[in-house]
Amino acid sequence: MISLELKIIDVKSEPLLSRKLVKAQVEFEKSTPNYAEVTSLLSANLKAEEKLIAIRHIYNSFGARKADIVAYIYSDEAKKQLVEPKLKEKKDKKAKEAKK
């Protein structure tokens, strides 16, 4: 198992879109964690359901063992379906299939 450490930098509420903007930083040992790993890590730390989390970006500097994460946590799944682009859903489905 890859050792991952997550540090929440900022949580900002966006009430008009029924979501929270989360900025975090993750430290890792081997390769940059994928969307599924980051989603489960955020879910555990923020006590939110995985299906309500949308990872927007994972920014990594070459050679660094840190990555900056920008994610949204929605209040309900209907709002997430309305706001999030369909491309992210395809990535989520591929990640779930790879997990199985």
C-alpha positions in Angstrom: 0.0 0.0 0.0 1.3 3.4 -0.9 1.8 5.7 2.1 -0.3 8.9 1.6 -0.5 11.9 3.9 -3.3 14.4 3.3 -3.2 17.9 4.7 -6.3 20.1 4.3 -5.3 23.7 3.5 -8.6 25.4 3.0 -12.3 24.7 2.9 -14.6 27.3 1.4 -18.4 27.1 1.3 -20.2 27.8 -2.0 -23.9 27.9 -1.0 -25.2 28.9 -4.4 -23.9 25.6 -5.9 -24.5 23.6 -2.7 -20.9 22.6 -2.4 -17.6 23.2 -0.6 -14.3 24.0 -2.3 -11.5 22.0 -0.7 -7.8 22.7 -1.2 -5.5 20.1 0.1 -1.9 18.8 -0.2 -1.0 15.2 -0.4 2.5 13.7 0.3 3.3 10.4 -1.3 6.3 8.0 -1.6 6.1 6.5 -5.1 3.9 7.8 -7.9 1.3 10.5 -7.9 -2.0 9.1 -6.5 -4.9 8.8 -9.0 -8.4 10.3 -8.6 -9.8 7.2 -6.9 -7.1 7.2 -4.2 -7.5 10.9 -3.6 -11.3 10.6 -3.4 -11.1 7.9 -0.8 -8.5 9.8 1.2 -10.7 13.0 1.2 -13.7 10.9 2.1 -12.0 9.5 5.1 -10.6 12.8 6.3 -13.7 15.0 5.8 -16.3 12.3 6.6 -18.1 12.8 3.3 -19.5 10.1 0.9 -17.2 9.3 -2.0 -19.9 9.7 -4.5 -20.3 13.4 -3.5 -16.7 14.3 -4.0 -15.4 15.6 -7.3 -11.7 16.0 -7.8 -11.1 18.9 -10.1 -7.3 19.0 -10.3 -4.2 17.2 -9.0 -1.2 19.5 -9.5 2.2 17.9 -9.2 5.7 19.5 -9.6 8.2 17.3 -11.4 10.4 15.4 -8.9 8.5 16.6 -5.8 6.8 14.1 -3.5 3.8 16.5 -3.0 0.7 17.3 -5.0 -1.8 20.1 -4.6 -5.5 19.0 -4.9 -8.5 21.0 -5.7 -11.8 19.2 -5.1 -15.5 19.9 -4.5 -17.8 18.2 -2.0 -21.4 18.5 -3.0 -24.4 18.4 -0.6 -26.3 15.9 -2.7 -25.8 13.8 -5.8 -28.3 15.7 -8.0 -26.3 18.9 -7.6 -23.2 17.1 -8.6 -24.8 15.6 -11.7 -26.0 19.1 -12.7 -22.7 21.0 -12.2 -19.9 18.5 -12.9 -18.8 17.9 -16.5 -19.5 14.5 -18.0 -15.8 13.8 -18.6 -15.2 13.5 -14.9 -18.0 10.9 -14.6 -16.3 8.8 -17.3 -13.0 8.9 -15.3 -14.9 8.0 -12.1 -16.4 5.0 -13.8 -13.1 3.8 -15.2 -11.6 4.1 -11.8 -14.3 2.1 -10.2 -14.0 -0.6 -12.9 -10.3 -0.7 -12.3 -10.9 -1.1 -8.6 -13.1 -4.2 -9.1 
